[in-house]
Every structure is written in C-alpha cells, then in structure tokens.
C-alpha cells in the first residue's frame, strides 16, 4: 500500500450541498477502491495565484489517504470529469506503508488542530500586536524644535 495526498480546488461559488456531495463522492471513491482515508482537510476559499476558469478564488481541499495506483487513477478520473473541480494534483508521500501506520496517522490527524484554527489564532495574535503598536504611536511626541 502507498500513501498519497491529493489537493483539489473546487469552484468557490458552489452551494454548500453541492460541495458536500463532491466531498462525499471523493470519500466514497476511496472507500470503494479499498483505500484508507487518513485526513480530509478543508482549507476553505482562498485567492488563486492566477485565474482558473475565469475565477480569482478557489475552495481548497487536501485529502491524505492510503491505497493503490488504481485508486489514484479512479479518483483523478472522477475529478477530471467533474465540472465543480477546477484543478487537482496528487503526490506520492510514502512508497510502502502498512495499514497500522495509516491508522496511527489518521488518529493523530484527528487529534491535532486544523490549519485554519491555527491561522485564526495567529491572526488574532498579530492583530493584538498591531493594536498595541498603534496605541504606542499615538502617544509619541516629536522632538523637533519650533522655528
């Protein structure tokens, strides 16, 4: 068994139900092809670095799973056929992995905080620092002498 990671970008204008159906379809393909889902990480809507299908934003999802090459072929075939998916990319992470290792990684993925939670905490800390520095700037006086 091999460990893969597929990142795909879906249309950001999809309705929630359509997006949920797409996510369920990906999960079902992995299950149907005897794969093992480790992590399904929804990164949310982000700005694209270049325009894709006349869109400037995309909804990013990262799926980490274990399976065979046939699973990857089937998953990519379905992503290619879906009008809701704008781009996708699959990479091989580990060549030879056991089911026990995948189960352990899946448990760790469930217990760790999601990237979006970490990003929210980091932005809250940055805004607190910015607020504090703005207050300090308001109190400063210039040392210029009047003419």
Residue frames relative to the residue before (quaternion, step in Angstrom):
aa qw qx qy qz dx dy dz
X 1.0000 0.0000 0.0000 0.0000 0.00 0.00 0.00
X 0.2135 -0.7690 0.5930 0.1066 3.55 -1.15 0.72
X 0.3497 -0.7138 0.5665 0.2175 3.53 -1.25 0.50
X 0.0719 -0.8088 0.5833 -0.0204 3.56 -0.80 1.12
X 0.1438 -0.7374 0.6469 0.1309 3.49 -1.38 0.27
X 0.0666 -0.7826 0.6188 0.0107 3.54 -0.83 1.03
X 0.1058 -0.7536 0.6468 0.0499 3.54 -0.90 1.00
X 0.0348 0.7968 -0.6029 0.0198 3.56 -0.85 0.94
X 0.2892 -0.7339 0.5962 0.1490 3.49 -1.25 0.65
X 0.1312 -0.7937 0.5908 0.0605 3.54 -0.69 1.10
X 0.6760 -0.4780 0.3782 0.4142 3.52 -1.33 0.32
X 0.4021 -0.7439 0.4730 0.2474 3.64 -0.69 1.01
X 0.6614 0.5284 -0.3018 0.4385 3.59 1.20 -0.40
X 0.4033 0.7213 -0.4778 0.2978 3.60 1.25 0.15
X 0.4884 -0.6208 0.5184 0.3277 3.53 -1.16 0.60
X 0.6572 -0.5394 0.3507 0.3926 3.56 -1.16 0.57
X 0.6551 0.5180 -0.3193 0.4479 3.60 0.95 -0.84
X 0.6510 0.5090 -0.3132 0.4679 3.60 0.97 -0.83
X 0.6506 0.5055 -0.3106 0.4740 3.58 0.99 -0.85
X 0.6369 0.5207 -0.3205 0.4696 3.60 0.99 -0.80
X 0.6365 0.5222 -0.3207 0.4683 3.59 1.01 -0.80
X 0.6368 0.5207 -0.3208 0.4696 3.59 1.00 -0.81
X 0.6603 0.5028 -0.3038 0.4678 3.59 0.92 -0.91
X 0.6492 0.5092 -0.3132 0.4703 3.59 0.99 -0.83
X 0.6188 0.5491 -0.3364 0.4498 3.57 1.05 -0.77
X 0.6484 0.5087 -0.3111 0.4732 3.59 0.97 -0.87
X 0.6575 0.5053 -0.3082 0.4662 3.58 0.92 -0.90
X 0.6659 0.5144 -0.2989 0.4502 3.60 0.96 -0.88
X 0.6211 0.5319 -0.3412 0.4637 3.60 1.04 -0.74
X 0.6493 0.5082 -0.3185 0.4676 3.58 0.94 -0.87
X 0.6752 0.4860 -0.2959 0.4694 3.60 0.91 -0.86
X 0.6652 0.5248 -0.3008 0.4377 3.59 0.94 -0.93
X 0.7310 0.4077 -0.2202 0.5010 3.59 1.05 -0.76
X 0.5275 -0.6735 0.3756 0.3564 3.59 1.27 0.51
X 0.3724 0.7066 -0.5077 0.3230 3.56 1.00 0.86
X 0.3230 -0.7197 0.5774 0.2107 3.54 -1.32 0.16
X 0.2993 -0.7711 0.5426 0.1461 3.57 -0.58 1.21
X 0.2181 -0.7867 0.5683 0.1026 3.57 -0.68 1.12
X 0.7997 -0.1186 0.1335 0.5732 3.57 0.75 -1.05
X 0.1047 -0.7502 0.6509 0.0504 3.55 -1.06 0.85
X 0.0080 -0.8482 0.5248 -0.0719 3.55 0.00 1.36
X 0.1854 -0.7849 0.5873 0.0680 3.56 -0.48 1.25
X 0.2120 -0.8172 0.5278 0.0928 3.58 -0.36 1.26
X 0.4858 -0.6896 0.4187 0.3364 3.59 1.21 -0.29
X 0.6877 -0.4770 0.3646 0.4081 3.52 -1.36 -0.15
X 0.0296 0.7980 -0.5978 0.0704 3.55 -0.86 1.04
X 0.5731 -0.5755 0.4586 0.3606 3.54 -1.29 0.43
X 0.3803 -0.7160 0.5426 0.2198 3.56 -0.98 0.90
X 0.5010 -0.6503 0.4702 0.3239 3.58 -1.10 0.56
X 0.7737 0.0327 -0.0593 0.6300 3.57 1.28 -0.32
X 0.6238 -0.5763 0.3859 0.3603 3.54 -1.19 0.52
X 0.0445 -0.7691 0.6376 0.0013 3.56 -0.99 0.95
X 0.8407 -0.0633 -0.0077 0.5377 3.57 -0.74 1.10
X 0.6560 -0.5554 0.2735 0.4317 3.55 1.01 1.01
X 0.5532 0.5647 -0.4038 0.4604 3.59 1.16 0.64
X 0.3009 -0.7571 0.5559 0.1651 3.56 -1.08 0.77
X 0.7334 0.3006 -0.1936 0.5782 3.58 1.32 -0.20
X 0.0702 -0.7863 0.6122 0.0444 3.55 -1.27 0.40
X 0.3856 -0.6929 0.5578 0.2451 3.56 -1.22 0.52
X 0.2066 -0.8271 0.5188 0.0630 3.57 -0.40 1.31
X 0.0002 -0.7655 0.6433 -0.0161 3.55 -1.13 0.81
X 0.1354 -0.7690 0.6213 0.0650 3.56 -1.01 0.88
X 0.0759 -0.7958 0.6007 -0.0052 3.56 -0.70 1.15
X 0.0957 -0.7727 0.6267 0.0303 3.57 -0.79 1.08
X 0.1267 0.8065 -0.5564 0.1547 3.56 -0.74 1.06
X 0.3406 -0.6995 0.5849 0.2294 3.52 -1.35 0.27
X 0.2978 0.7557 -0.5456 0.2063 3.56 -1.05 0.71
X 0.6176 -0.5404 0.4288 0.3778 3.51 -1.34 -0.33
X 0.6896 -0.4531 0.3618 0.4339 3.53 -1.33 0.04
X 0.5999 0.5670 -0.3551 0.4387 3.59 1.13 -0.62
X 0.6080 0.5460 -0.3423 0.4638 3.58 1.09 -0.71
X 0.6605 0.5033 -0.3065 0.4652 3.58 0.91 -0.91
X 0.6408 0.5249 -0.3270 0.4549 3.59 0.95 -0.86
X 0.6839 0.4857 -0.2859 0.4632 3.58 0.90 -0.94
X 0.6493 0.5131 -0.3147 0.4649 3.58 0.96 -0.86
X 0.6880 0.4719 -0.2860 0.4714 3.60 0.85 -0.93
X 0.6032 0.5483 -0.3573 0.4559 3.60 1.07 -0.68
X 0.6876 0.4757 -0.2788 0.4724 3.58 0.92 -0.89
X 0.6390 0.5088 -0.3303 0.4729 3.60 1.01 -0.73
X 0.6374 0.5337 -0.3167 0.4567 3.58 1.04 -0.82
X 0.7045 0.4716 -0.2621 0.4611 3.60 1.00 -0.83
X 0.6153 0.5727 -0.3435 0.4189 3.58 1.17 -0.50
X 0.3900 -0.7193 0.5302 0.2223 3.57 -0.87 0.99
X 0.6180 0.5755 -0.3352 0.4177 3.59 1.22 -0.43
X 0.6740 0.4585 -0.2847 0.5044 3.61 1.23 -0.41
X 0.2821 -0.7854 0.5336 0.1373 3.55 -0.75 1.10
X 0.7845 -0.0630 0.0814 0.6115 3.60 0.99 -0.86
X 0.0220 0.7766 -0.6294 -0.0190 3.56 -1.29 0.39
X 0.0410 -0.7761 0.6289 0.0228 3.53 -1.29 0.44
X 0.1265 -0.7850 0.6044 0.0492 3.57 -0.94 0.92
X 0.0469 -0.7850 0.6172 0.0248 3.55 -1.00 0.85
X 0.4246 -0.6655 0.5571 0.2576 3.52 -1.22 0.64
X 0.2335 -0.8001 0.5403 0.1154 3.58 -0.63 1.12
X 0.7969 0.0072 0.0443 0.6025 3.57 0.90 -1.00
X 0.4635 -0.7149 0.4623 0.2458 3.56 -0.86 1.03
X 0.8146 0.0626 0.0126 0.5765 3.58 0.78 -1.02
X 0.1360 0.7894 -0.5788 0.1527 3.57 -0.52 1.20
X 0.3769 -0.7239 0.5300 0.2305 3.57 -1.12 0.66
X 0.6484 -0.5190 0.3901 0.3975 3.54 -1.28 0.38
X 0.6203 0.5485 -0.3445 0.4424 3.61 1.03 -0.73
X 0.6450 0.5098 -0.3211 0.4701 3.59 1.00 -0.80
X 0.6486 0.5146 -0.3136 0.4650 3.58 1.00 -0.82
X 0.6459 0.5171 -0.3203 0.4614 3.59 0.99 -0.83
X 0.6355 0.5256 -0.3197 0.4665 3.59 1.03 -0.80
X 0.6667 0.4946 -0.2961 0.4724 3.59 0.95 -0.88
X 0.6261 0.5351 -0.3335 0.4588 3.58 1.05 -0.76
X 0.6453 0.5131 -0.3147 0.4705 3.58 0.99 -0.81
X 0.6503 0.5066 -0.3073 0.4755 3.59 1.00 -0.84
X 0.6459 0.5250 -0.3185 0.4535 3.59 1.00 -0.81
X 0.6458 0.5164 -0.3218 0.4612 3.58 1.05 -0.70
X 0.7148 0.4742 -0.2503 0.4489 3.58 1.04 -0.79
X 0.6469 0.5165 -0.3382 0.4477 3.61 1.10 -0.50
X 0.5275 -0.6133 0.4664 0.3577 3.61 -1.13 0.54
X 0.5345 -0.6351 0.4570 0.3195 3.55 -1.11 0.71
X 0.6446 -0.5415 0.3832 0.3801 3.57 -1.22 0.54
X 0.6395 0.5287 -0.3393 0.4431 3.59 0.97 -0.77
X 0.6245 0.5248 -0.3401 0.4679 3.63 1.07 -0.69
X 0.6513 0.5073 -0.3078 0.4731 3.57 0.98 -0.87
X 0.6517 0.5146 -0.3153 0.4595 3.59 0.97 -0.82
X 0.6333 0.5240 -0.3320 0.4627 3.60 1.02 -0.77
X 0.6504 0.5073 -0.3139 0.4702 3.58 0.97 -0.85
X 0.6576 0.5099 -0.3093 0.4603 3.60 0.95 -0.87
X 0.6737 0.4800 -0.3094 0.4690 3.61 0.92 -0.82
X 0.6064 0.5398 -0.3558 0.4629 3.61 1.09 -0.62
X 0.6548 0.5014 -0.3090 0.4736 3.58 0.99 -0.83
X 0.6479 0.5175 -0.3214 0.4574 3.60 0.97 -0.84
X 0.6717 0.4882 -0.3116 0.4619 3.60 0.89 -0.86
X 0.6176 0.5303 -0.3500 0.4634 3.61 1.06 -0.64
X 0.6496 0.4971 -0.3115 0.4836 3.59 1.00 -0.81
X 0.6446 0.5204 -0.3197 0.4599 3.60 0.96 -0.84
X 0.6431 0.5222 -0.3178 0.4613 3.60 0.98 -0.86
X 0.6602 0.5062 -0.3030 0.4649 3.57 0.96 -0.86
X 0.6800 0.4792 -0.3045 0.4639 3.60 0.92 -0.82
X 0.6124 0.5366 -0.3535 0.4605 3.61 1.09 -0.59
X 0.6339 0.5187 -0.3340 0.4665 3.59 1.03 -0.75
X 0.6441 0.5144 -0.3195 0.4674 3.59 1.01 -0.79
X 0.6468 0.5318 -0.3206 0.4428 3.61 0.99 -0.78
X 0.6413 0.5422 -0.3291 0.4318 3.59 1.03 -0.71
X 0.7099 0.4756 -0.2559 0.4521 3.59 1.07 -0.72
X 0.5659 0.6234 -0.3952 0.3673 3.61 1.13 -0.29
X 0.2114 -0.7605 0.6018 0.1219 3.53 -1.13 0.72
X 0.4742 -0.6634 0.4923 0.3044 3.56 -1.15 0.50
X 0.3862 -0.7297 0.5251 0.2063 3.55 -1.13 0.70
X 0.3829 0.7324 -0.4866 0.2832 3.59 1.19 0.38
X 0.3751 -0.7189 0.5400 0.2256 3.54 -1.07 0.79
X 0.4793 -0.6556 0.4816 0.3294 3.60 -0.96 0.72
X 0.4432 -0.7150 0.4822 0.2447 3.58 -1.08 0.70
